[in-house]
Amino acid sequence: MSNKEAVAMTESYPMKGGDGTYSYTKNSTYQQESANYAQEMIDEAIAKKLDIKSLISNSSTLCIADLGCSVGPNTFIAMQNVLEAMEKKCLSQSNASKAPKFQVFFNDHAANDFNALFASLPHDRQYFAAGVPGSFHGRLFPESSLHFVYSSTALQWLSKLPEELLDKNSRAWNKGRIYYTSASEEVANAYAAQFTKDMKNFLNARAKEIVAGGMMVVLMPGLSDDIHYSQRSAGLLIDFIGSTLMDMVNEGLVSEAQVDSFNIPVYCPSPKEIARLVEENGCFSIERMQMMDSRSKRNAPLVDAHTFIMHLRAAMEGVFTKHFGSEIVGEMFDRVSQKSAEVSCLLDKGYNERERNQVFFVLKHK
Ligand SMILES: C[S@@+](CC[C@H](N)C(=O)[O-])C[C@H]1O[C@@H](n2cnc3c(N)ncnc32)[C@H](O)[C@@H]1O
Protein backbone atom coordinates (compact mmCIF):
# COMPACT_ATOMS: atom_id res chain seq x y z
CA MET A 1 0.00 0.00 0.00
CA SER A 2 1.55 3.34 -1.01
CA ASN A 3 1.33 6.48 1.16
CA LYS A 4 -1.31 7.88 -1.17
CA GLU A 5 -3.49 4.85 -0.51
CA ALA A 6 -3.12 5.02 3.26
CA VAL A 7 -6.02 3.97 5.43
CA ALA A 8 -9.10 6.15 4.78
CA MET A 9 -10.18 8.35 7.66
CA THR A 10 -13.92 8.05 7.73
CA GLU A 11 -16.44 9.07 10.37
CA SER A 12 -17.86 5.92 11.90
CA TYR A 13 -21.33 5.38 13.30
CA PRO A 14 -21.67 1.68 14.01
CA MET A 15 -25.06 0.03 14.26
CA LYS A 16 -26.44 -0.49 17.76
CA GLY A 17 -24.45 -3.45 19.14
CA GLY A 18 -25.45 -6.12 21.68
CA ASP A 19 -28.82 -7.86 21.54
CA GLY A 20 -31.10 -5.44 23.42
CA THR A 21 -34.49 -4.05 22.31
CA TYR A 22 -32.94 -1.40 20.06
CA SER A 23 -30.00 -3.50 18.81
CA TYR A 24 -29.22 -4.00 15.13
CA THR A 25 -29.33 -7.76 15.71
CA LYS A 26 -33.00 -7.45 16.73
CA ASN A 27 -33.90 -4.71 14.22
CA SER A 28 -32.44 -5.62 10.88
CA THR A 29 -35.03 -7.90 9.35
CA TYR A 30 -35.61 -5.47 6.44
CA GLN A 31 -31.94 -5.69 5.53
CA GLN A 32 -32.26 -9.47 5.82
CA GLU A 33 -35.34 -9.48 3.59
CA SER A 34 -33.53 -7.43 0.96
CA ALA A 35 -30.56 -9.76 1.10
CA ASN A 36 -32.85 -12.80 0.80
CA TYR A 37 -34.58 -11.25 -2.14
CA ALA A 38 -31.24 -10.49 -3.80
CA GLN A 39 -29.95 -14.00 -3.14
CA GLU A 40 -31.51 -15.45 -6.25
CA MET A 41 -29.85 -12.77 -8.37
CA ILE A 42 -26.51 -13.39 -6.63
CA ASP A 43 -26.80 -17.15 -7.27
CA GLU A 44 -27.56 -16.42 -10.90
CA ALA A 45 -24.60 -14.03 -11.23
CA ILE A 46 -22.24 -16.64 -9.74
CA ALA A 47 -23.71 -19.45 -11.85
CA LYS A 48 -23.65 -17.53 -15.12
CA LYS A 49 -20.86 -14.97 -14.85
CA LEU A 50 -18.21 -16.15 -12.42
CA ASP A 51 -15.48 -18.30 -13.94
CA ILE A 52 -14.51 -20.22 -10.81
CA LYS A 53 -12.41 -22.70 -12.77
CA SER A 54 -10.04 -19.97 -13.80
CA LEU A 55 -10.04 -18.41 -10.30
CA ILE A 56 -9.08 -21.69 -8.62
CA SER A 57 -6.41 -22.40 -11.20
CA ASN A 58 -4.48 -19.54 -9.57
CA SER A 59 -5.45 -20.03 -5.94
CA SER A 60 -6.58 -22.99 -3.84
CA THR A 61 -8.33 -20.64 -1.39
CA LEU A 62 -11.14 -18.41 -2.56
CA CYS A 63 -11.37 -15.16 -0.61
CA ILE A 64 -14.71 -13.49 0.01
CA ALA A 65 -15.23 -10.17 1.80
CA ASP A 66 -18.36 -8.66 3.31
CA LEU A 67 -17.82 -4.89 3.44
CA GLY A 68 -19.87 -3.21 6.16
CA CYS A 69 -20.87 -6.51 7.79
CA SER A 70 -22.09 -5.06 11.13
CA VAL A 71 -22.86 -7.57 13.88
CA GLY A 72 -24.90 -10.34 12.29
CA PRO A 73 -26.92 -12.40 11.81
CA ASN A 74 -27.37 -11.06 8.26
CA THR A 75 -23.71 -11.28 7.33
CA PHE A 76 -23.49 -14.98 8.27
CA ILE A 77 -26.56 -15.85 6.22
CA ALA A 78 -25.25 -13.88 3.24
CA MET A 79 -21.74 -15.38 3.43
CA GLN A 80 -23.13 -18.91 3.70
CA ASN A 81 -25.31 -18.31 0.64
CA VAL A 82 -22.44 -16.90 -1.42
CA LEU A 83 -20.21 -19.79 -0.40
CA GLU A 84 -22.83 -22.38 -1.35
CA ALA A 85 -23.39 -20.75 -4.73
CA MET A 86 -19.63 -20.75 -5.36
CA GLU A 87 -19.31 -24.38 -4.29
CA LYS A 88 -22.12 -25.33 -6.63
CA LYS A 89 -20.43 -23.53 -9.48
CA CYS A 90 -17.15 -25.26 -8.63
CA LEU A 91 -18.80 -28.66 -8.81
CA SER A 92 -20.37 -27.86 -12.14
CA GLN A 93 -17.13 -26.47 -13.60
CA SER A 94 -14.52 -28.84 -12.22
CA ASN A 95 -14.40 -32.11 -10.27
CA ALA A 96 -15.05 -32.35 -6.54
CA SER A 97 -11.48 -33.31 -5.65
CA LYS A 98 -10.50 -29.81 -6.62
CA ALA A 99 -12.96 -28.15 -4.21
CA PRO A 100 -11.33 -24.97 -2.92
CA LYS A 101 -11.08 -23.70 0.65
CA PHE A 102 -12.86 -20.49 1.53
CA GLN A 103 -11.70 -17.54 3.58
CA VAL A 104 -14.28 -14.94 4.62
CA PHE A 105 -13.22 -11.47 5.70
CA PHE A 106 -15.74 -9.57 7.81
CA ASN A 107 -15.10 -5.86 7.39
CA ASP A 108 -16.54 -2.90 9.22
CA HIS A 109 -15.34 0.19 11.05
CA ALA A 110 -13.02 -0.54 13.98
CA ALA A 111 -15.78 0.75 16.31
CA ASN A 112 -18.14 -2.01 15.13
CA ASP A 113 -19.03 -4.55 17.84
CA PHE A 114 -16.63 -7.20 16.50
CA ASN A 115 -16.81 -9.03 19.84
CA ALA A 116 -20.53 -9.66 19.31
CA LEU A 117 -19.85 -10.66 15.71
CA PHE A 118 -17.11 -13.14 16.58
CA ALA A 119 -19.07 -14.56 19.53
CA SER A 120 -21.93 -15.47 17.19
CA LEU A 121 -19.90 -16.93 14.29
CA PRO A 122 -21.71 -20.10 13.17
CA HIS A 123 -20.06 -23.19 14.69
CA ASP A 124 -20.69 -25.26 11.58
CA ARG A 125 -19.17 -22.75 9.14
CA GLN A 126 -17.07 -24.19 6.35
CA TYR A 127 -14.76 -21.21 5.99
CA PHE A 128 -11.86 -19.54 7.73
CA ALA A 129 -13.07 -16.32 9.30
CA ALA A 130 -11.21 -13.08 9.91
CA GLY A 131 -12.19 -9.56 10.91
CA VAL A 132 -10.87 -6.61 8.93
CA PRO A 133 -11.36 -3.27 10.67
CA GLY A 134 -11.30 -0.05 8.66
CA SER A 135 -13.16 2.04 6.15
CA PHE A 136 -14.06 0.54 2.80
CA HIS A 137 -13.51 3.98 1.28
CA GLY A 138 -9.81 3.14 1.41
CA ARG A 139 -7.59 0.12 0.90
CA LEU A 140 -8.28 -2.85 3.18
CA PHE A 141 -6.65 -5.81 1.41
CA PRO A 142 -3.46 -6.61 -0.54
CA GLU A 143 -3.46 -6.29 -4.30
CA SER A 144 -5.38 -8.95 -6.25
CA SER A 145 -6.33 -10.90 -3.15
CA LEU A 146 -10.13 -11.04 -3.27
CA HIS A 147 -12.30 -13.23 -5.49
CA PHE A 148 -15.75 -12.11 -4.40
CA VAL A 149 -16.88 -8.95 -2.62
CA TYR A 150 -20.32 -8.47 -1.10
CA SER A 151 -21.74 -5.37 0.48
CA SER A 152 -25.27 -4.92 1.72
CA THR A 153 -26.91 -1.75 3.04
CA ALA A 154 -23.60 -0.07 3.82
CA LEU A 155 -22.42 2.05 0.88
CA GLN A 156 -25.09 4.68 1.54
CA TRP A 157 -23.02 5.89 4.54
CA LEU A 158 -20.87 8.84 3.51
CA SER A 159 -17.30 9.11 4.74
CA LYS A 160 -18.11 12.61 5.99
CA LEU A 161 -20.69 15.33 5.65
CA PRO A 162 -20.29 17.89 2.90
CA GLU A 163 -18.89 21.02 4.60
CA GLU A 164 -21.24 23.41 2.75
CA LEU A 165 -24.17 22.07 4.79
CA LEU A 166 -22.81 23.92 7.83
CA ASP A 167 -21.61 27.04 6.02
CA LYS A 168 -23.96 29.97 6.62
CA ASN A 169 -22.64 31.65 3.49
CA SER A 170 -23.34 28.69 1.24
CA ARG A 171 -26.57 28.10 -0.67
CA ALA A 172 -26.28 24.54 0.61
CA TRP A 173 -26.55 25.61 4.26
CA ASN A 174 -29.12 23.18 5.64
CA LYS A 175 -30.64 25.34 8.34
CA GLY A 176 -33.42 23.79 10.44
CA ARG A 177 -33.16 20.43 8.69
CA ILE A 178 -31.10 17.31 9.20
CA TYR A 179 -31.32 15.71 5.75
CA TYR A 180 -31.79 16.49 2.06
CA THR A 181 -35.22 14.96 1.30
CA SER A 182 -37.15 18.21 1.91
CA ALA A 183 -34.18 20.49 1.27
CA SER A 184 -33.09 22.59 -1.72
CA GLU A 185 -31.38 21.17 -4.83
CA GLU A 186 -28.12 22.74 -3.55
CA VAL A 187 -28.25 20.61 -0.41
CA ALA A 188 -29.09 17.47 -2.38
CA ASN A 189 -26.26 18.27 -4.83
CA ALA A 190 -23.77 18.63 -1.97
CA TYR A 191 -24.76 15.18 -0.72
CA ALA A 192 -24.49 13.76 -4.26
CA ALA A 193 -21.01 15.29 -4.69
CA GLN A 194 -19.78 13.67 -1.46
CA PHE A 195 -21.19 10.31 -2.55
CA THR A 196 -19.39 10.69 -5.88
CA LYS A 197 -16.03 11.23 -4.11
CA ASP A 198 -16.64 8.30 -1.76
CA MET A 199 -17.75 5.93 -4.49
CA LYS A 200 -14.72 6.82 -6.61
CA ASN A 201 -12.43 5.96 -3.68
CA PHE A 202 -14.38 2.76 -3.03
CA LEU A 203 -14.11 1.63 -6.66
CA ASN A 204 -10.42 2.55 -6.92
CA ALA A 205 -9.62 0.50 -3.81
CA ARG A 206 -11.66 -2.52 -4.95
CA ALA A 207 -10.15 -2.32 -8.45
CA LYS A 208 -6.76 -2.98 -6.84
CA GLU A 209 -7.93 -5.65 -4.40
CA ILE A 210 -10.14 -7.84 -6.58
CA VAL A 211 -8.48 -10.31 -8.96
CA ALA A 212 -9.17 -10.18 -12.70
CA GLY A 213 -12.42 -12.08 -13.25
CA GLY A 214 -13.46 -11.53 -9.62
CA MET A 215 -16.93 -10.28 -8.79
CA MET A 216 -18.50 -7.62 -6.60
CA VAL A 217 -22.17 -7.58 -5.60
CA VAL A 218 -23.68 -4.53 -3.93
CA LEU A 219 -27.08 -4.00 -2.44
CA MET A 220 -27.92 -0.59 -1.01
CA PRO A 221 -30.79 1.83 -0.54
CA GLY A 222 -31.30 3.70 -3.78
CA LEU A 223 -33.61 5.92 -5.75
CA SER A 224 -35.18 4.96 -9.09
CA ASP A 225 -33.90 7.06 -11.98
CA ASP A 226 -37.37 8.48 -12.53
CA ILE A 227 -38.18 9.44 -8.93
CA HIS A 228 -37.29 12.77 -7.32
CA TYR A 229 -35.29 12.62 -4.09
CA SER A 230 -38.09 14.43 -2.20
CA GLN A 231 -40.29 11.31 -2.48
CA ARG A 232 -38.09 8.76 -0.80
CA SER A 233 -39.99 7.37 2.18
CA ALA A 234 -37.00 6.68 4.45
CA GLY A 235 -35.90 10.27 3.79
CA LEU A 236 -39.35 11.54 4.73
CA LEU A 237 -39.05 9.68 8.03
CA ILE A 238 -35.65 11.30 8.69
CA ASP A 239 -37.20 14.70 7.95
CA PHE A 240 -39.97 13.87 10.40
CA ILE A 241 -37.31 13.18 13.04
CA GLY A 242 -35.78 16.56 12.10
CA SER A 243 -39.10 18.32 12.69
CA THR A 244 -39.43 16.50 16.03
CA LEU A 245 -36.04 17.93 16.97
CA MET A 246 -37.27 21.39 15.95
CA ASP A 247 -40.27 20.91 18.29
CA MET A 248 -37.75 20.19 21.02
CA VAL A 249 -35.89 23.39 20.05
CA ASN A 250 -39.15 25.34 20.48
CA GLU A 251 -39.58 23.79 23.92
CA GLY A 252 -36.04 24.79 24.88
CA LEU A 253 -34.79 21.19 25.17
CA VAL A 254 -32.27 21.46 22.33
CA SER A 255 -30.55 24.55 20.93
CA GLU A 256 -31.27 25.63 17.36
CA ALA A 257 -27.53 25.76 16.68
CA GLN A 258 -27.28 22.08 17.64
CA VAL A 259 -29.87 21.14 15.02
CA ASP A 260 -28.36 23.45 12.39
CA SER A 261 -24.98 21.82 12.87
CA PHE A 262 -26.29 18.27 12.44
CA ASN A 263 -27.02 16.30 9.27
CA ILE A 264 -27.40 12.59 8.57
CA PRO A 265 -24.43 11.34 6.49
CA VAL A 266 -26.39 8.99 4.25
CA TYR A 267 -27.04 9.25 0.50
CA CYS A 268 -29.22 7.02 -1.68
CA PRO A 269 -28.03 7.10 -5.30
CA SER A 270 -29.83 6.15 -8.49
CA PRO A 271 -28.66 3.33 -10.78
CA LYS A 272 -27.71 5.98 -13.36
CA GLU A 273 -25.37 7.74 -10.91
CA ILE A 274 -23.70 4.45 -9.97
CA ALA A 275 -23.34 3.30 -13.58
CA ARG A 276 -21.63 6.60 -14.52
CA LEU A 277 -19.10 6.20 -11.69
CA VAL A 278 -18.37 2.56 -12.58
CA GLU A 279 -17.85 3.52 -16.22
CA GLU A 280 -15.54 6.39 -15.25
CA ASN A 281 -13.50 4.02 -13.09
CA GLY A 282 -13.09 1.72 -16.09
CA CYS A 283 -11.93 -1.42 -14.26
CA PHE A 284 -15.29 -3.19 -13.97
CA SER A 285 -18.00 -4.36 -16.34
CA ILE A 286 -21.57 -3.92 -15.17
CA GLU A 287 -23.15 -7.37 -15.29
CA ARG A 288 -26.44 -6.33 -13.72
CA MET A 289 -27.90 -3.13 -12.29
CA GLN A 290 -31.50 -2.65 -11.20
CA MET A 291 -33.80 -1.27 -8.57
CA MET A 292 -35.44 -3.94 -6.48
CA ASP A 293 -38.16 -4.41 -3.94
CA SER A 294 -36.83 -4.72 -0.42
CA ARG A 295 -39.61 -7.15 0.48
CA SER A 296 -38.80 -10.77 -0.10
CA LYS A 297 -42.30 -11.53 -1.35
CA ARG A 298 -44.08 -9.10 -3.65
CA ASN A 299 -47.36 -9.53 -1.81
CA ALA A 300 -45.79 -9.10 1.64
CA PRO A 301 -47.38 -6.29 3.67
CA LEU A 302 -45.80 -2.87 3.28
CA VAL A 303 -43.43 -1.73 5.97
CA ASP A 304 -45.31 -0.74 9.14
CA ALA A 305 -44.39 2.54 10.80
CA HIS A 306 -43.38 1.14 14.19
CA THR A 307 -41.00 -1.44 12.72
CA PHE A 308 -39.60 1.13 10.31
CA ILE A 309 -38.84 3.49 13.21
CA MET A 310 -37.17 0.67 15.20
CA HIS A 311 -34.99 -0.24 12.19
CA LEU A 312 -34.00 3.35 11.62
CA ARG A 313 -33.21 3.72 15.31
CA ALA A 314 -30.96 0.62 15.34
CA ALA A 315 -29.08 1.94 12.31
CA MET A 316 -28.91 5.64 13.19
CA GLU A 317 -29.05 6.04 16.95
CA GLY A 318 -25.25 6.17 17.05
CA VAL A 319 -24.97 9.11 14.71
CA PHE A 320 -27.64 11.08 16.61
CA THR A 321 -26.20 10.23 20.03
CA LYS A 322 -22.70 11.35 19.09
CA HIS A 323 -24.10 14.83 18.47
CA PHE A 324 -27.06 15.25 20.83
CA GLY A 325 -26.31 12.82 23.69
CA SER A 326 -28.35 9.78 24.67
CA GLU A 327 -30.99 11.57 26.79
CA ILE A 328 -32.15 13.85 23.97
CA VAL A 329 -32.04 11.01 21.46
CA GLY A 330 -34.09 8.71 23.72
CA GLU A 331 -36.71 11.46 24.12
CA MET A 332 -36.65 12.20 20.38
CA PHE A 333 -37.26 8.57 19.38
CA ASP A 334 -39.98 8.20 22.04
CA ARG A 335 -41.79 11.19 20.53
CA VAL A 336 -41.42 9.82 17.00
CA SER A 337 -42.75 6.40 18.11
CA GLN A 338 -45.77 8.03 19.72
CA LYS A 339 -46.59 9.60 16.36
CA SER A 340 -46.45 6.40 14.35
CA ALA A 341 -49.85 7.16 12.76
CA GLU A 342 -48.37 10.36 11.26
CA VAL A 343 -45.27 8.43 10.20
CA SER A 344 -47.50 5.89 8.52
CA CYS A 345 -49.17 8.64 6.42
CA LEU A 346 -45.75 9.96 5.46
CA LEU A 347 -44.61 6.52 4.36
CA ASP A 348 -47.71 6.22 2.20
CA LYS A 349 -46.73 9.48 0.48
CA GLY A 350 -43.55 7.80 -0.71
CA TYR A 351 -45.56 4.77 -1.85
CA ASN A 352 -43.65 3.90 -5.03
CA GLU A 353 -40.39 4.07 -3.21
CA ARG A 354 -41.62 1.66 -0.60
CA GLU A 355 -41.78 -0.98 -3.28
CA ARG A 356 -38.50 -0.43 -5.07
CA ASN A 357 -36.09 1.27 -2.75
CA GLN A 358 -32.95 -0.80 -3.10
CA VAL A 359 -30.40 -0.74 -5.87
CA PHE A 360 -28.70 -4.00 -6.71
CA PHE A 361 -25.65 -4.29 -8.94
CA VAL A 362 -23.12 -6.89 -9.99
CA LEU A 363 -19.68 -5.83 -11.24
CA LYS A 364 -16.95 -8.02 -12.70
CA HIS A 365 -13.30 -7.05 -12.64
CA LYS A 366 -12.00 -6.84 -16.22
C1 LIG B 1 -27.03 -1.07 7.99
S1 LIG B 1 -25.54 -1.89 8.41
C2 LIG B 1 -25.61 -3.25 7.32
C3 LIG B 1 -25.05 -4.47 7.90
C4 LIG B 1 -25.15 -5.73 7.08
N1 LIG B 1 -24.36 -5.63 5.88
C5 LIG B 1 -26.59 -6.09 6.75
O1 LIG B 1 -26.93 -6.11 5.57
O2 LIG B 1 -27.36 -6.31 7.67
C6 LIG B 1 -24.28 -0.86 7.68
C7 LIG B 1 -22.88 -1.18 8.16
O3 LIG B 1 -21.93 -0.53 7.31
C8 LIG B 1 -20.86 -0.09 8.10
N2 LIG B 1 -20.13 0.97 7.40
C9 LIG B 1 -20.57 2.19 7.04
N3 LIG B 1 -19.61 2.88 6.43
C10 LIG B 1 -18.51 2.07 6.40
C11 LIG B 1 -17.19 2.22 5.91
N4 LIG B 1 -16.80 3.35 5.32
N5 LIG B 1 -16.33 1.19 6.06
C12 LIG B 1 -16.72 0.02 6.65
N6 LIG B 1 -17.97 -0.17 7.14
C13 LIG B 1 -18.85 0.84 7.02
C14 LIG B 1 -21.54 0.42 9.37
O4 LIG B 1 -20.63 0.54 10.43
C15 LIG B 1 -22.60 -0.65 9.56
O5 LIG B 1 -22.15 -1.69 10.38
The ligand as an ORCA input file, in Angstrom:
! r2SCAN-3c Opt
* xyz 0 1
  C     -27.025     -1.070      7.995
  S     -25.544     -1.886      8.414
  C     -25.609     -3.249      7.323
  C     -25.045     -4.473      7.902
  C     -25.149     -5.733      7.082
  N     -24.359     -5.629      5.882
  C     -26.590     -6.091      6.752
  O     -26.931     -6.114      5.567
  O     -27.360     -6.309      7.671
  C     -24.277     -0.859      7.679
  C     -22.883     -1.184      8.163
  O     -21.927     -0.533      7.307
  C     -20.863     -0.087      8.099
  N     -20.126      0.973      7.403
  C     -20.572      2.188      7.040
  N     -19.607      2.884      6.427
  C     -18.512      2.068      6.404
  C     -17.192      2.218      5.912
  N     -16.800      3.351      5.321
  N     -16.333      1.193      6.055
  C     -16.719      0.022      6.646
  N     -17.973     -0.171      7.141
  C     -18.846      0.844      7.021
  C     -21.545      0.417      9.371
  O     -20.630      0.540     10.434
  C     -22.595     -0.655      9.558
  O     -22.150     -1.694     10.382
*
